[in-house]
């Protein structure tokens, strides 16, 4: 009698799991529509910034790179790249990738630095 109860218990559990998975995947799956880039996790934000840095290396269009970074968040592009360098180092990005981020950071800092007037 006890074995029969155990068998039915596990069958019921298996049916519940299968029903939940099929409902979540087939009947009512999550639909992501117009999800903003700023909702990404920090590691994915760092990947995005790295892709912008790679595109900048090829195209040398700093304005386009800055615009791409502004789509990620309403934060300063310089700050975004700094955070990406820190995250990239924590995640073990290659030296080449860190150098790409560093080059983008330097160029962004050069255009955002205030120009001093000479007397």
C-alpha positions in Angstrom: 0.0 0.0 0.0 2.8 2.4 0.9 4.7 1.8 -2.4 1.5 2.5 -4.4 1.1 5.8 -2.6 4.8 6.7 -3.4 4.4 5.8 -7.0 1.2 8.0 -7.3 3.0 10.8 -5.5 5.9 10.9 -8.0 3.5 10.5 -10.9 1.6 13.5 -9.7 4.7 15.6 -9.2 6.0 14.7 -12.7 2.6 15.6 -14.2 2.6 18.9 -12.4 6.1 19.8 -13.6 5.3 18.7 -17.1 2.1 20.8 -17.1 3.8 23.8 -15.7 6.6 23.7 -18.3 4.2 23.1 -21.2 2.0 26.0 -20.0 5.0 28.3 -19.7 6.7 27.4 -22.9 3.8 26.5 -25.2 0.5 28.0 -24.0 1.6 31.4 -22.5 5.3 32.0 -23.2 6.9 35.3 -22.2 7.0 37.8 -25.0 9.6 40.5 -24.9 8.5 43.6 -26.9 10.4 46.8 -27.2 12.6 46.0 -24.3 15.0 48.9 -23.6 18.7 48.4 -23.6 19.2 49.9 -20.1 17.4 46.9 -18.7 20.3 44.6 -19.5 22.4 43.1 -16.8 25.8 44.7 -16.1 27.7 41.9 -17.9 25.6 42.3 -21.0 25.9 46.1 -20.9 29.7 45.6 -20.8 29.4 43.3 -23.9 27.3 46.0 -25.7 29.9 48.6 -24.9 32.6 46.3 -26.2 30.7 45.9 -29.4 30.5 49.6 -29.7 34.2 49.9 -29.1 34.9 47.3 -31.8 32.7 49.2 -34.3 34.5 52.4 -33.4 37.8 50.7 -34.1 36.7 49.8 -37.6 34.7 53.0 -38.4 36.5 55.7 -36.4 33.1 57.5 -36.0 33.1 58.8 -32.4 29.8 60.6 -32.7 28.1 57.3 -33.8 29.8 55.4 -30.9 28.6 58.1 -28.5 25.1 57.9 -29.9 25.1 54.1 -29.5 26.2 54.4 -25.9 23.5 56.9 -25.2 20.9 54.3 -26.3 22.2 52.1 -23.5 21.4 54.5 -20.7 20.9 58.2 -20.1 24.2 58.2 -18.3 27.5 59.8 -19.4 29.1 57.6 -22.2 32.4 58.1 -20.4 31.0 56.6 -17.2 29.4 53.7 -19.2 32.8 52.8 -20.7 34.6 53.1 -17.4 32.0 50.7 -15.9 32.5 48.4 -18.8 36.3 48.3 -18.3 35.8 47.4 -14.6 33.2 44.7 -15.5 35.4 43.4 -18.3 38.3 43.0 -16.0 36.2 41.2 -13.4 34.8 38.9 -16.2 38.3 38.2 -17.6 38.0 40.0 -21.0 41.1 39.6 -23.1 43.8 42.3 -23.0 42.8 43.3 -26.6 39.2 43.9 -25.5 40.3 46.0 -22.6 42.6 48.0 -24.9 39.7 48.6 -27.3 37.6 49.9 -24.4 40.5 52.0 -23.2 40.9 53.6 -26.6 37.2 54.4 -26.8 37.4 55.8 -23.3 40.3 58.1 -24.1 38.7 59.4 -27.2 35.4 60.0 -25.4 37.2 61.9 -22.6 39.0 64.0 -25.2 35.8 65.3 -26.6 34.0 65.7 -23.3 36.9 67.5 -21.5 36.3 71.3 -21.2 38.5 73.4 -23.5 40.4 76.0 -21.5 40.6 79.4 -23.0 44.1 80.8 -23.4 44.5 84.5 -22.5 
